[in-house]
Amino acid sequence: MTGPGRLVVLGVSSSVGIYKACEILRGFQKAGFEVQVVMTPNAAKLVSPRLFSALSGRRAAVDPFDDEEARRIGHVRLAQEAALLVVAPATANIIAKFASGLADDFLSTLHLAVTCPVLIAPAMNEAMYLHPQTQENIKRLKARGAEFIEPGSGYLACGDEGWGRLAPVEAVVQAGLRRLEAGRTLAKKTVLVTAGPTRERLDPVRFLSNPSSGRMGYALAAEALRRGARTILITGPVSLVPPAGAETVRVESAEEMRSEVLARFGEADAVLMAAAVSDFRFSQTRSEKARKEDLPETWRLVRNADILAELGRLKTRQVLVGFAAETGDVEEGARRKLREKNCDLLAANDVSRKGLGFESEDNELLLVEPSGTATPTGRAPKTELSRIVLDRVEVLLERRR
C-alpha cells in the first residue's frame, strides 16, 4: 500500500492527446509520487494499457468487471488511497459523465467515490469544447470543487486550428503538485465553519429566516478538509450534503448556533463565520400552530446575540473571518464591520446584484483586512472563492506563529 498522500491517480480518456499522458505520469513520478493509471475502454483502444503499466510499475486499470487488476484494486479502495485524481486528457464524453454522475466504467465510477481533489485537463475539438453543453458540464463540475486546466489554442487532430488542445504537460503537473501541497498545509490545524441560515420560530410552522443556501460555508468546509484540517461544520437548515470527514453539527436557531460555536471556539485555529444568522427572534413562541385569527397584526421582536462580535472579544490566537451581505457602499460597510467585530478578515458581497450571493453557485467577494487592503475576487464559483479565502487564512495563520 502507498504511503499517505503519495498516490496520484491518472485518468486517461480517448483523446488524441493521450500520448502526453505518459509525460504527465513521469512528471508526478519525478516529484516523488506513485501513479496509478485508470483508462477508459476507448482510451485502451488508442494506446495499450501495457505502456502505462510499464511506466508506472502498476498495472493500468480499464474494465471494473472483466479486468483482473481492476477487480483487485477496486474503485473504493483506490478512492480511499488517492491523494489526487488527475484526468488528462479529458474528453467531452468523460466530462459529461462526471457532470451527470454516470458511472459505467472504472474511471467514471472512481470519480463518484473519491474525496480527494480532482484536476481535469480537457482535450477535444474546438466546436466540442465551446459547445454550450460542454461549457455547462464544466461549470457544474467547477461548482462541485473540480479544478480545470484550460486547454490551449493550436493545431488540432481534426486538421483545424483553435481551442481544445491539451494544456502543456508542465502546466498539468504543476497544477497537480500545487493541489497536493495544499492538501497538507492545514494538517495540524482545526478550522471551524458556520453555514446556512438560522430559523427563529413563532410556532411549529412559521419562522423568520433568510435565503442563504449554505453553499459558501459548505465550500469552505470542503476546502479546509482538502488541506488536511480537522474541520468542524456548524450548519443551519439547508438541503446540502456535508463534506465527508467534517464534524457536522446541525442547529436551527441563532441561539443554538451561538451555543455550539462557543463550545468549540477554544479548539479552533481559524473560525470562518459564513452563516447568515438571523438578527431578531420573536419575543414569544408557541408550542402549537396558531390560528390566523388569533395572530396579532404587529409583532414584538427581540435582538439576537451578535455571535461574530462576541468571538471578536473572546479571540486570543484564532484567526477570525467574518462574512457580510451588503448593499450600497459595500467597501464602507465591510470596513465598519471589520472594526466593530474585531475580525482578521472580512469577506463582503453585494446582495443587491442578481445571480450572485444568496441561493447562487457564484459570488463575488471583497476581502478587507485591518491593514486597509481591500481585494476584489471577481465573480467565481463559491468553490473557487473558498480556495481564495483559505489561501488568505493560511497567510494569517502563518503570522500567528
C-alpha positions, 0 to 999 in steps of 0.5 A, a space after each residue: 500500500 502507498 504511503 499517505 498522500 503519495 498516490 496520484 491517480 491518472 485518468 486517461 480518456 480517448 483523446 488524441 492527446 493521450 500520448 502526453 499522458 505518459 509525460 504527465 505520469 513521469 512528471 508526478 513520478 519525478 516529484 516523488 509520487 506513485 501513479 496509478 493509471 485508470 483508462 477508459 475502454 476507448 482510451 485502451 483502444 488508442 494506446 495499450 494499457 501495457 505502456 502505462 503499466 510499464 511506466 508506472 510499475 502498476 498495472 493500468 486499470 480499464 474494465 471494473 468487471 472483466 479486468 483482473 487488476 481492476 477487480 483487485 484494486 477496486 474503485 473504493 479502495 483506490 478512492 480511499 488511497 488517492 491523494 489526487 485524481 488527475 484526468 488528462 486528457 479529458 474528453 467531452 464524453 468523460 466530462 459529461 459523465 462526471 457532470 451527470 454522475 454516470 458511472 459505467 466504467 472504472 474511471 467514471 465510477 472512481 470519480 463518484 467515490 473519491 474525496 480527494 481533489 480532482 484536476 481535469 485537463 480537457 482535450 477535444 475539438 474546438 466546436 466540442 469544447 465551446 459547445 454550450 453543453 460542454 461549457 455547462 458540464 464544466 461549470 457544474 463540475 467547477 461548482 462541485 470543487 473540480 479544478 480545470 486546466 484550460 486547454 490551449 489554442 493550436 493545431 488540432 487532430 481534426 486538421 483545424 486550428 483553435 481551442 481544445 488542445 491539451 494544456 502543456 504537460 508542465 502546466 498539468 503537473 504543476 497544477 497537480 503538485 500545487 493541489 497536493 501541497 495544499 492538501 497538507 498545509 492545514 494538517 495540524 490545524 482545526 478550522 471551524 465553519 458556520 453555514 446556512 441560515 438560522 430559523 427563529 420560530 413563532 410556532 411549529 410552522 412559521 419562522 423568520 429566516 433568510 435565503 442563504 443556501 449554505 453553499 459558501 460555508 459548505 465550500 469552505 468546509 470542503 476546502 479546509 478538509 482538502 488541506 488536511 484540517 480537522 474541520 468542524 461544520 456548524 450548519 443551519 437548515 439547508 438541503 446540502 450534503 456535508 463534506 465527508 470527514 467534517 464534524 457536522 453539527 446541525 442547529 436551527 436557531 441563532 441561539 443554538 448556533 451561538 451555543 455550539 460555536 462557543 463550545 468549540 471556539 477554544 479548539 479552533 485555529 481559524 473560525 470562518 463565520 459564513 452563516 447568515 444568522 438571523 438578527 431578531 427572534 420573536 419575543 414569544 413562541 408557541 408550542 402549537 400552530 396558531 390560528 390566523 385569527 388569533 395572530 396579532 397584526 404587529 409583532 414584538 421582536 427581540 435582538 439576537 446575540 451578535 455571535 461574530 462580535 462576541 468571538 471578536 472579544 473572546 479571540 486570543 490566537 484564532 484567526 477570525 473571518 467574518 462574512 457580510 451581505 451588503 448593499 450600497 457602499 459595500 467597501 464602507 460597510 465591510 470596513 465598519 464591520 471589520 472594526 466593530 467585530 474585531 475580525 482578521 478578515 472580512 469577506 463582503 458581497 453585494 446582495 443587491 446584484 442578481 445571480 450572485 450571493 444568496 441561493 447562487 453557485 457564484 459570488 463575488 467577494 471583497 476581502 478587507 483586512 485591518 491593514 486597509 487592503 481591500 481585494 476584489 475576487 471577481 465573480 467565481 464559483 463559491 468553490 473557487 472563492 473558498 480556495 481564495 479565502 483559505 489561501 488568505 487564512 493560511 497567510 494569517 495563520 502563518 503570522 500567528 506563529 
